[in-house]
Amino acid sequence: MNLETILPKNGMLFDEIELDPIFCKPKIMPLKSMTLVKLEKLQRQMEEKLEKTKDKGSEVGDLLNDASRETKVDVWKADVGL
């Protein structure tokens, strides 16, 4: 079988390929990254610790003020009763 190629005498010969969009399953992106969530958690923990130390700090400060009023420090003694 002998096939003869026919080419146009004027114009260009080209083949069109239609590209159709291929839809894939949508991916759900988190609103916050894991790093940001960890940083916020650490920040909350530090704020809680700060609140606890503020509460304890006022109690310790009161105790130290009371202790300094009651005791007199003698430089010649090694045991100071704080």
C-alpha positions as CSV (number, residue, x, y, z in Angstrom):
1,M,0.0,0.0,0.0
2,N,1.5,3.2,-1.1
3,L,0.3,6.4,0.6
4,E,1.0,9.7,-1.0
5,T,1.6,12.7,1.3
6,I,-0.4,15.8,0.3
7,L,1.0,19.1,1.4
8,P,-0.8,22.4,1.0
9,K,0.7,24.7,-1.6
10,N,0.1,27.9,0.4
11,G,-0.3,28.4,4.1
12,M,1.1,26.4,7.0
13,L,0.3,22.9,8.1
14,F,-0.1,22.4,11.9
15,D,-1.9,20.2,14.2
16,E,-3.9,21.6,17.1
17,I,-3.9,19.9,20.5
18,E,-6.6,21.0,22.8
19,L,-5.5,21.2,26.4
20,D,-8.2,20.5,28.9
21,P,-7.8,21.5,32.5
22,I,-7.3,18.6,34.9
23,F,-8.9,19.2,38.3
24,C,-7.4,17.6,41.3
25,K,-8.7,17.2,44.8
26,P,-8.5,20.5,46.7
27,K,-6.1,20.5,49.6
28,I,-7.1,22.1,52.9
29,M,-4.5,24.5,54.1
30,P,-4.3,25.2,57.9
31,L,-5.0,28.8,59.0
32,K,-2.0,28.7,61.3
33,S,1.2,26.9,60.7
34,M,2.4,24.3,63.3
35,T,5.3,26.6,64.2
36,L,3.0,29.4,65.0
37,V,0.8,27.2,67.1
38,K,3.8,26.0,69.1
39,L,5.0,29.6,69.6
40,E,1.6,30.6,70.9
41,K,1.5,27.7,73.2
42,L,5.0,28.6,74.6
43,Q,3.9,32.2,75.0
44,R,0.8,31.2,76.9
45,Q,2.9,28.9,79.2
46,M,5.4,31.8,79.8
47,E,2.6,34.2,80.7
48,E,1.1,31.7,83.1
49,K,4.5,31.2,84.8
50,L,4.9,35.0,85.0
51,E,1.6,35.3,86.7
52,K,2.5,32.6,89.2
53,T,5.9,34.2,89.9
54,K,4.2,37.6,90.4
55,D,1.9,36.1,92.9
56,K,4.7,34.2,94.7
57,G,7.0,37.2,94.3
58,S,4.6,39.4,96.3
59,E,4.4,36.8,99.0
60,V,8.2,36.3,99.1
61,G,8.7,40.1,99.2
62,D,6.3,40.4,102.2
63,L,8.2,37.6,104.0
64,L,11.6,39.2,103.3
65,N,10.3,42.6,104.5
66,D,9.0,41.1,107.7
67,A,12.2,39.1,108.2
68,S,14.4,42.1,107.7
69,R,12.4,44.1,110.3
70,E,12.6,41.4,112.9
71,T,16.3,40.3,112.7
72,K,19.4,42.4,113.1
73,V,22.4,41.2,111.3
74,D,25.5,40.7,113.3
75,V,28.6,40.7,111.1
76,W,30.7,38.8,113.6
77,K,28.3,35.8,113.5
78,A,28.2,33.3,110.6
79,D,24.6,32.2,111.2
80,V,22.2,35.0,110.2
81,G,18.6,33.6,110.8
82,L,17.0,34.5,107.5
